[in-house]
Amino acid sequence: MFEFAESWHARSPIIVAELGASHQGDLRRGLELVDAVADSGAHVAKLQVIFADEILPPEVGLVQLPGGRIPLFEVFKSLERPADFYAALKERALSRGLEFLASPFGKKGFELLEEIGVRAWKIASPELNHEELVETLARTGKPLILSTGVSEIEDIRRALKVVEGAFPGETRQSIALLHCLSSYPAPENQANLRTIQTLKKTFGIPVGISDHSRHAVLIPALASALGAAIIEKHITLSHHTGGLDDLMALDAKDFAEMCEAVFRYAPPRESEAPEEHLAKAIEELASEYGRERVEAALGNGIKRLARAETANYGRSNRSLHAIGFLPAGIPVSEENSAILRTEHNLRPGIRPQDRRRAYGRRLVNSIPPGEGIRWEDLE
C-alpha cells in the first residue's frame, strides 16, 4: 500500500496531480481526469473540497485569475458538491492504483473528508496561517503536507509549531513542505528552486514543490534533480473548457511528459554524490533550454516572497473578517466573524493567530459586510 510519509523520504519524488476545479463539478469529467492521472504515471490524484463561505466573504467581488476577472465567491458556490461526489472520485483513484489526497478549507471540508476517509492532508498556501485548520488536521495524526506559497520563513516556522503543538512527539516524520510561488501562472524565472534545499536544511523535513508554471518539464525536472520529495502540478482535460486552472494546467499528454522527466532527473537511490548528479542535470537541461533560463529558475535559495506574489501577501492569506454588517458597539465573536481570504477588493483584518485577543472586544467603528476587522476598529 502507498504510504505518504515513507514515500516522501525516498529519493524518487511522488507526483501529485492537482485536479483543482478542472472537473467543474461534473462527476463524469472528474472520473475522466482521475483516469488521465493514472495513465500519466503519477501517484496521487488530488482534489479541493470547496465550500465558498469557508474561503471568501460573499462581498469579495471580481477576482483576477488567468482567465480574467470573475466573481470568485459565486464560482466557488457552483463547485460545491456533497460527500458522495468526492467518495466516487476517491474510489476511482484507488481502483486505478492511485492514492487520493484533498485540501479542505474549513470545518465542513474537514468533516466531509473524514466521512469518506482519507489517509493524509494537504494545506494550500493561503491556509498556511489558518491556524485553527492546521491544528485540526494535525490532531488527526495523519501525514500532513504544507504548501508555502505567499509566505515568509517565519510564517512556515509558526505553522510547524502549530502542528507540533497539536500532535507532539515524532511528528517530523509525517510532515512535508512544498515550496511554491503563488502566482497563476507562476513566472519560471522567479521560481527560486534552490529554496527546496534551503527549507530542507532549515526545518529538517522533506520538501517538494507545487508548480504553477506553464512549462511541462523545466521546473519539475529541476526540482526533481534538487531532491524534491513531492512534485505537484495541475492537470486538465483541455485548456479551453473554462475551468479556473485550465490555462496553467497541463493536459494529459504534457502531464505524462512531465512525469517521465521527473523520474529521469531524480537522484538515483544508490547515488553518494547528489551534487554531481545535480550538476549533470543542470548541464543537460541548460543544453536544451538555455543556461540563462535554467539559472534564473534555480535562483539563490533565499526564502522570500517572489515579486509576482508580493501583492498577494496578507490578502490571499487568511485574516479576521466580518460576517454581515457589524454595527459599532457590539463585541466581536466567533459567531459574527470568520478567518477568510481577503483578495484585493476588501481590506485585510487581524491575523488568525491573534483572533482570540479580538473576541469579546467591542467595535468602535461599524464594519461593512465582509471587510477585515482591524485593531483600530476595537476598544
N, C-alpha and C positions, 0 to 999 in steps of 0.2 A: 504494500500500500504506500502511496505517495505520502511522504512526511515533510511538511513545510520546513520546520526548523532544521531537520537533518539535511535536507536538500540545499538550503542556502548556506550551509557550512562546507559544501563540496566545492571543488574547483570550477566545475561547469555550471553556468547560470541556469536558474529556472526561468522560463519565459512565460510571462503573463499577458494574455490577450484581453485588453480592456474593450468590452462591448459598448460601454458608455450608454449613450442614448441612441445608438445606431439601430437598435431594434424598433425604435419609435413606438413602443408599447404594443407591438404586434407580435403575438406568440410565434406565428409561423416564421416571421423574419428572424426572431430570436433563435429559434431552433436551427435555421439555416446558418446563422452566424456561429453557433456552437459547433456545427459540423465543419464549417470552414476553419475554425480554430484547431479542431482535431486533425484535419487534413494538412494543416500547415507545419506540424511538428512541434507546436507549443505544448506546454504542460498544464496550463491553468486558463480556464475561462472565467473572466471577472465581470461582475455586474455592479451597478449602483442602485441602491434601494431608495427611491426618491419619494419623499413627501414634502411638497413645496413649503409648507409652513414650518418645517424643521430646518430650512436652509435660508430663506429670504423673507423679508417683510413683503406683504402684498403691494406696498407702495413703492417698491424699488424701481418701477418704471422700465424704460427701454435700456437694455444692456448690450454693449458692443461685443459681438462674437465673430468668429471668422466669416460667417455667412451674412453678417450685417447686424443692425440694431434690432433686437427682438424683445418682446415682453416676456422676460425670463420666468417670472413667477407663474404666469398663465401657461407657458410651455411646460414647466415642471409639473403643474397640476395635471396637464394632459398625459404625462408619463406615469402617473401614479397607478399602481397595479396591486392586486391582492396577493396574498401569500402563495396561492396555487400557481400563479404566473411564474414566480421565481422558483418554486419547487419543480415545475416542469422543466425549466432550463437547467436546474441543478441535476435532475435525473438524466437528462440528455447528456450533460457533460460527463457524469460518472459512467454512463453506458458506453461512451466513446473513449474511455480511458483517461479522461481529464480530471483534474481537481477543480473544485468550484470555490470561488472567492467572491466576496462582495463588500462594498463600503456602505455602512449605514451612516446617516447624518444626524440622527437623534434617537429618542426613545422608541418611537414607533418602528423605525427601521431596524433597530437592535432587536426588539421583541419579535418582529417578523422573521428575522434570520435565526433567532433562537428557536422559533417554532418549526422552521423547516430543517434546522440542523446544519451548522457549519463548523468547520474544524480550525478556522483561522480568521483573522480580521485584517482589514486594511483601512487605515485612516488617510483620507485625502488631505492634500496640503493645506487647504483653507481651514480644516478642522484640527490642525496640529495644536492650536491654542484653545480648542474647545475642551477644557479640562474635565468637565463633567462626563462628556462622551468618552474621552480617553480613559478615564478612571473606570467607567462602567465596563468597557471592553476588557481592560486589563484584569479586572476582578474575576473574569471567567477563567483565567489561567491559560487560555488558548494562545497560540502564536500570534504575534501582532506585528504588522508592517506599518511603519510610519513614513509618509511621504513628506519631504522637507522643502517643497517649493515655497516661494514668497515668505521665507523665514530667515532670521539671523541665527547665529550659532547659539545664542542664549535661549532662543525660543525652543530649539531642539533639546538643549540641556534641561530646560524646565519640563518639557513633555516627558522626557525619560525619567525624571524624578517623580512625576505623577504616576507613571507606570510602575516604577519600583516601589513606591509608597502604597499603591493599591494591591500589589501582589509581591510582597517581599520574598527574598530567597534567591534561588538561581534563575532569575528572570532573564538575565542577559543571553541565555541560550535560546530564548524563544522570542527575541526582538530583532527586527531588521529595519534599516533605514533605506529610503530611496532618495538619492539626490534628484532634484527636479528643478526645472525652470518653468515657473507658472506663467507662461505666455502662450497664446494659441493663435497661430503656430509659434513654436519657440525658435528664435534665430540660432542656428547651429554655431555661429561664431561667438555666442555668449554662453555656450553650454558648460564651460569650465569643468571638464570631465575629471581633471585631476582632483577635484573635490571629493570624488569617491574614495580615494586613498586617504585624504585628509580626515574625513569623517570616520573612516575605519580606525585610523590611528588615535583619533581623539576620544572615541567612545568605546572602542574595543569590541564592536559587534559587526555583523555582516552588513554591507552596504551595496545597494544596487542603484538602478536608475529608472525613473519614469520619464520617458522621452516623448516630447510633443513636437519634435521637428518633423518636417515633411519627408526627408530622405529615408529610404528604407534601410540603408546599410551603414552609412558613415558613423553616426553617433552610437547605435547599438554595437557595432563591431569594435569601435574604440573602447567603449565601456566594458565590453567582454574582455578585451586584452588587458585592461586595467585591473581585472579581477572582480568585476561586478558580480554580486551573488544573485541578483534578480534583474531581468530586463522586462520592463512593462511598456507596452505600446498599444495604441488604439487600432482596432480593426473595423472595417466596414464592408458591406457587400457592394457598395457603389459610392462614388464621390458626389453623386448627383441626385440623391433621394431626399435631401432636406434635413438629414439628421444634424444635431448640434455639433457633432465632432467630425462629420464626414470629410471636411476639407483638409483636416490634418491627419486623418486616419489612413492606414494602409489597406488596400484591397487585398483579397485573399492571395493573389499571386505575389504581390510585393511582400506580404507578411511571411509567406513561405521562404522568399529570398532572404528576408531578414533573419529568420530562424537559422537558415543554413550558414549565414555569415557569423552569427553569434557563436554557433558551435565551432566553426572553423577557427575563430580567433581566440577562443577561450584558452587559458593556460593549461597545458597538458597536466594531468594528475601527477605524472612522475617528474615534472619539471622541478629542479632545485635552483633554477636561475630565472625567476619571474621577470627580472629587469631585462634580461637578454631576450626573453620571449616578447616583452612589450616593445623593445626597440625594433625587433624584426617586424612586428605587426605594424608599427608606425611607418617603417620604410615601405612596406607593401601597400599600405593604404595611401601614403603620400605619392607613390608612383602612379596610383590610379586616380586620385582626387586632387593632387597638388599639395605640396608641403605647407604652404601658407594656410590653406583651408584646414588641414589636419591640425597644425599647431594652434590655430585660433580656436578650434573646438576643444583642444586639450586644456587650454587656459593655464592659470598659475596655481590653481588648487586652493586659493584662499576662499573660504566660505563667506560669501556676502551676497546681497541682493544683486541680481543682474539688472542692467539698465532697463531691459524690457519688462521687468516685473516691479520696479521700484514704485510706480504709481499705484500698484495694487496692494502694497503693504499697508495693513490696517484697514483695508476695505474689502478685499476678498477673504481676509481672516475674520474671525468672529469678534463681536463686541455686544454690549448690552443695548437692546432696542425696545422701544415702547410697543406694546400690543394695543392698537387703537389709540384714541386721543386720551392723554393723561393730563387732567387739569392741575394747576398749581395748588398745593396744599395737601395732596394725598401722598401717602407713603409709597415708595417703590417696593414691589413684592415680586415673588416668583410667578404670581398669577397675572400681573399686568406688564411683565417684561419678559424678554427671551434673549438668549445668546444666538445671534444670527449674523450672516454676512451683510456687509453694508453696500458694496458696489459703489458706483460713482454718483448717483443722484441723491443719496442720503448722506448724513454725517455719521461718522463713527461714534461709538459710545465708550463706556468704561470697559476696560479689559476683563475678559472672563475670570481671571484669577482674583480680581478684586470685587466680583459681583456681590459677594455676601456682605461686604462692608457697605454696599449701597442699599441693601434691603432694609426696610424699616425707616429710612430717612425720608423726610418729606420734600416734595418738589417746591422750589421757589419759582420755577418757570413752568408754564404749560408746555407739554411735549406733543408736537404734531404726530399723527399716526405713522408708525414705522421708523421714526427718527431715533438716532442714538441718544442715550441718556448720559450726560456728561457730569463731571464733578461739580461744575459751576451751576448745574441745574438743581443741586441738592443743598439742603440746610448745612 
